[in-house]
Amino acid sequence: MLVLTRRTRESVVLGGSDGLGHTIKVTVLRVRGGEVRLGFEGPPQVAVHRLEVWERIRSPHGAREKDDSERIGKEACHVGAFGH
């Protein structure tokens, strides 16, 4: 596991270092108490899930949950394009 320290409004970039593939920019938006708010920027076709949602999607019952677009849609989002 890579561990980085970032302050509010500082970012890290995932992927794309070889000029190929998707690049995702993660920015620390706010730190309050024990909670950190993150912003994600990247191609709209890349889905972002909280870990517990991703684990449910990947579970043996995940096929049923993938079809449940009403509930999954509320818990997942797609990253926005760079240069907003």
TAPECOR-V471879 format. One record per residue. RES is the residue in three letters. PSI is psi in whole degrees, -180 to 180 (999 if undefined). OMEGA is omega in radians with two decimals (NA if undefined). Layout:
# TAPECOR-V471879
res->RES psi->PSI omega->OMEGA
res->RES psi->PSI omega->OMEGA
This chain:
# TAPECOR-V471879
res->MET psi->129 omega->3.04
res->LEU psi->130 omega->3.13
res->VAL psi->125 omega->-3.13
res->LEU psi->152 omega->3.02
res->THR psi->128 omega->3.11
res->ARG psi->147 omega->3.05
res->ARG psi->171 omega->3.10
res->THR psi->135 omega->-3.13
res->ARG psi->5 omega->3.03
res->GLU psi->154 omega->-3.00
res->SER psi->165 omega->2.91
res->VAL psi->156 omega->3.14
res->VAL psi->135 omega->3.12
res->LEU psi->135 omega->3.04
res->GLY psi->180 omega->3.03
res->GLY psi->6 omega->-3.08
res->SER psi->-22 omega->3.12
res->ASP psi->8 omega->-3.13
res->GLY psi->-3 omega->3.12
res->LEU psi->161 omega->3.10
res->GLY psi->179 omega->-3.09
res->HIS psi->146 omega->3.05
res->THR psi->131 omega->3.12
res->ILE psi->128 omega->3.09
res->LYS psi->126 omega->3.13
res->VAL psi->123 omega->-3.09
res->THR psi->136 omega->3.04
res->VAL psi->116 omega->-3.12
res->LEU psi->-37 omega->-3.10
res->ARG psi->144 omega->3.01
res->VAL psi->122 omega->-3.12
res->ARG psi->115 omega->-3.10
res->GLY psi->-128 omega->3.13
res->GLY psi->18 omega->-3.06
res->GLU psi->136 omega->3.11
res->VAL psi->128 omega->3.08
res->ARG psi->125 omega->-3.11
res->LEU psi->147 omega->3.03
res->GLY psi->142 omega->-3.11
res->PHE psi->133 omega->3.08
res->GLU psi->137 omega->3.12
res->GLY psi->-169 omega->-3.12
res->PRO psi->141 omega->-3.09
res->PRO psi->-19 omega->-3.13
res->GLN psi->-4 omega->3.13
res->VAL psi->117 omega->3.13
res->ALA psi->146 omega->3.08
res->VAL psi->128 omega->-3.13
res->HIS psi->148 omega->2.90
res->ARG psi->151 omega->-3.06
res->LEU psi->-44 omega->-3.09
res->GLU psi->-32 omega->3.08
res->VAL psi->-45 omega->3.12
res->TRP psi->-42 omega->3.12
res->GLU psi->-38 omega->3.09
res->ARG psi->-41 omega->3.13
res->ILE psi->-40 omega->-3.10
res->ARG psi->-8 omega->-3.10
res->SER psi->167 omega->3.11
res->PRO psi->-26 omega->3.11
res->HIS psi->7 omega->-3.07
res->GLY psi->-34 omega->-3.14
res->ALA psi->-41 omega->3.11
res->ARG psi->-41 omega->-3.12
res->GLU psi->-33 omega->3.09
res->LYS psi->-36 omega->-3.13
res->ASP psi->-17 omega->-3.14
res->ASP psi->68 omega->-3.01
res->SER psi->-27 omega->3.13
res->GLU psi->-50 omega->-3.10
res->ARG psi->-47 omega->-3.12
res->ILE psi->-40 omega->-3.14
res->GLY psi->-32 omega->3.13
res->LYS psi->-25 omega->-3.06
res->GLU psi->-10 omega->-3.08
res->ALA psi->158 omega->3.02
res->CYS psi->163 omega->3.08
res->HIS psi->140 omega->-3.10
res->VAL psi->148 omega->3.13
res->GLY psi->162 omega->-3.13
res->ALA psi->151 omega->3.05
res->PHE psi->155 omega->3.02
res->GLY psi->40 omega->-3.12
res->HIS psi->999 omega->NA
